[in-house]
């Protein structure tokens, strides 16, 4: 399975992606907003193994994709969508810090919305970020997600409780956005 955008190829992971993923997954700047990391080599290899195993599951409920630049063929991050009942999905994305601020997260997240609504038939797609992760919140707003609220102390990781901001978009809102963007 593969998705394509103007600048990106969003594809299934292979074992050969491990070193490129580890390059950013071991970075403390990347991991500070995540519930994982910074990763050891073994943890990154385990993530790649899980992502490849997801590809074989039927029915498939979890999609983790490698994101690479079309022109360079270089892996620059990951994005994914994880399904839950009834007809809902959670998206996420993580990129190498050298690629932050260039619109790649927004471009890959839009592709996930399109995949979720148009291919998987979802009704609602949501995402969360730590309140201090302003860049991620801006991505969610840019792709048309609406702020739903502040989840206080709902997740324990790295020895402490964490808050999250939650955003979502419904299928009819996505359809209106998709129609409006085609008119422009």
C-alpha positions in Angstrom: 0.0 0.0 0.0 1.2 3.5 -0.9 -0.1 7.0 -0.7 1.3 9.8 -2.8 1.1 13.6 -2.2 2.7 16.5 -4.1 6.1 16.1 -2.3 5.8 12.8 -0.4 5.6 9.0 -0.8 3.8 7.5 2.1 4.5 3.8 2.1 4.7 0.6 4.1 7.8 0.1 6.3 10.6 -2.4 5.4 13.4 -3.7 7.6 15.8 -1.5 5.5 14.2 1.6 7.1 15.5 0.9 10.6 18.6 3.1 10.5 16.8 6.1 8.9 14.0 5.9 11.6 16.6 5.5 14.4 18.3 8.7 13.2 15.4 10.7 14.5 13.8 8.3 17.0 16.9 8.4 19.1 16.9 12.3 19.1 15.9 13.8 22.5 14.4 16.8 20.8 12.0 14.6 18.9 11.2 12.3 21.9 10.3 15.2 24.3 6.7 15.3 23.0 6.3 11.6 22.5 5.3 8.8 24.8 8.3 6.9 23.7 12.0 7.4 23.3 14.6 8.5 22.8 14.9 5.0 21.4 17.7 2.6 21.7 18.6 0.7 18.5 16.6 -2.3 19.8 13.5 -0.2 20.5 13.6 1.2 16.9 14.1 -2.3 15.5 11.1 -3.4 17.6 9.0 -0.5 16.2 9.8 -1.5 12.6 9.0 -5.2 13.4 5.6 -4.1 14.8 4.9 -1.9 11.8 5.7 -4.8 9.4 3.5 -7.1 11.5 0.6 -4.6 11.2 0.7 -5.0 7.4 -0.2 -8.7 7.7 -3.1 -8.5 10.1 -6.6 -9.1 8.8 -8.7 -7.2 9.4 -6.1 -4.4 9.4 -6.7 -1.8 12.1 -3.3 -0.2 12.4 -1.3 1.6 9.7 2.2 2.9 10.3 3.8 4.4 7.2 7.3 5.6 6.3 7.3 9.1 4.8 9.9 9.8 2.2 10.6 12.8 0.0 9.7 12.1 -3.6 12.6 13.9 -5.2 15.3 12.7 -2.8 13.9 9.2 -2.0 14.9 9.9 1.6 12.9 8.7 4.6 12.1 11.8 6.8 9.5 10.5 9.2 6.5 8.4 10.0 2.7 8.9 10.0 0.0 6.5 10.9 -3.7 5.9 11.5 -5.1 3.5 14.1 -8.7 2.4 13.9 -11.2 1.9 16.7 -14.9 1.3 16.9 -17.2 2.6 15.8 -15.6 3.9 12.6 -13.1 6.2 14.2 -9.4 6.5 13.8 -6.5 8.3 15.5 -3.7 9.8 13.4 -0.2 10.7 14.3 3.1 11.8 12.7 6.7 12.3 13.7 9.5 13.8 11.6 13.2 14.3 11.7 13.9 17.7 13.3 15.9 18.8 10.2 12.6 18.6 8.3 10.4 20.5 10.8 8.6 23.6 9.6 8.4 22.7 6.0 4.8 21.5 5.8 5.6 17.8 5.6 3.6 16.9 8.7 0.5 18.8 7.4 0.9 17.2 3.9 1.1 13.7 5.4 -1.7 14.3 7.9 -4.0 15.5 5.1 -3.2 12.3 3.2 -4.2 10.3 6.3 -7.5 12.1 6.5 -8.2 11.3 2.8 -7.2 7.7 3.3 -9.3 7.4 6.5 -12.5 9.0 5.2 -12.3 8.0 1.5 -10.8 4.5 1.7 -11.6 3.2 5.2 -15.0 4.8 5.5 -14.4 6.4 8.9 -16.9 8.8 10.5 -14.4 10.6 12.8 -10.6 11.1 12.9 -8.9 12.5 16.0 -5.4 13.3 17.1 -3.7 14.4 20.3 -0.5 16.3 21.3 1.1 17.5 24.4 0.0 21.1 25.2 3.6 22.4 24.8 3.8 20.9 21.3 2.6 24.0 19.5 3.8 22.8 16.1 1.7 19.7 16.2 -1.4 21.7 17.4 -0.9 24.0 14.4 -0.7 21.0 12.0 -4.1 19.7 13.3 -5.7 23.1 12.9 -4.2 23.6 9.4 -5.7 20.4 8.2 -9.2 21.3 9.4 -9.4 19.5 12.8 -11.2 21.2 15.6 -10.0 21.6 19.1 -12.1 19.4 21.4 -10.4 19.9 24.7 -7.6 19.5 27.2 -7.3 16.0 28.7 -5.7 16.5 32.1 -3.3 14.0 33.6 -4.8 11.2 31.5 -1.5 9.4 30.5 1.4 8.2 32.6 4.8 8.0 31.0 8.4 8.5 31.9 7.5 8.6 35.5 4.9 11.4 35.4 1.4 12.2 34.4 0.9 14.0 31.0 -1.9 16.2 29.6 -3.0 16.2 26.0 -4.9 18.5 23.6 -7.4 16.6 21.5 -8.5 17.6 18.0 -10.9 15.9 15.6 -12.7 16.2 12.3 -15.9 14.5 11.1 -16.6 13.0 7.7 -19.0 15.8 6.7 -16.5 18.5 7.7 -13.8 16.7 5.7 -16.1 16.5 2.7 -16.8 20.2 2.8 -13.1 21.0 3.2 -12.2 18.7 0.3 -14.9 20.3 -1.9 -13.8 23.8 -1.0 -10.1 23.0 -1.8 -11.1 21.7 -5.2 -12.9 24.9 -6.0 -9.8 27.0 -5.3 
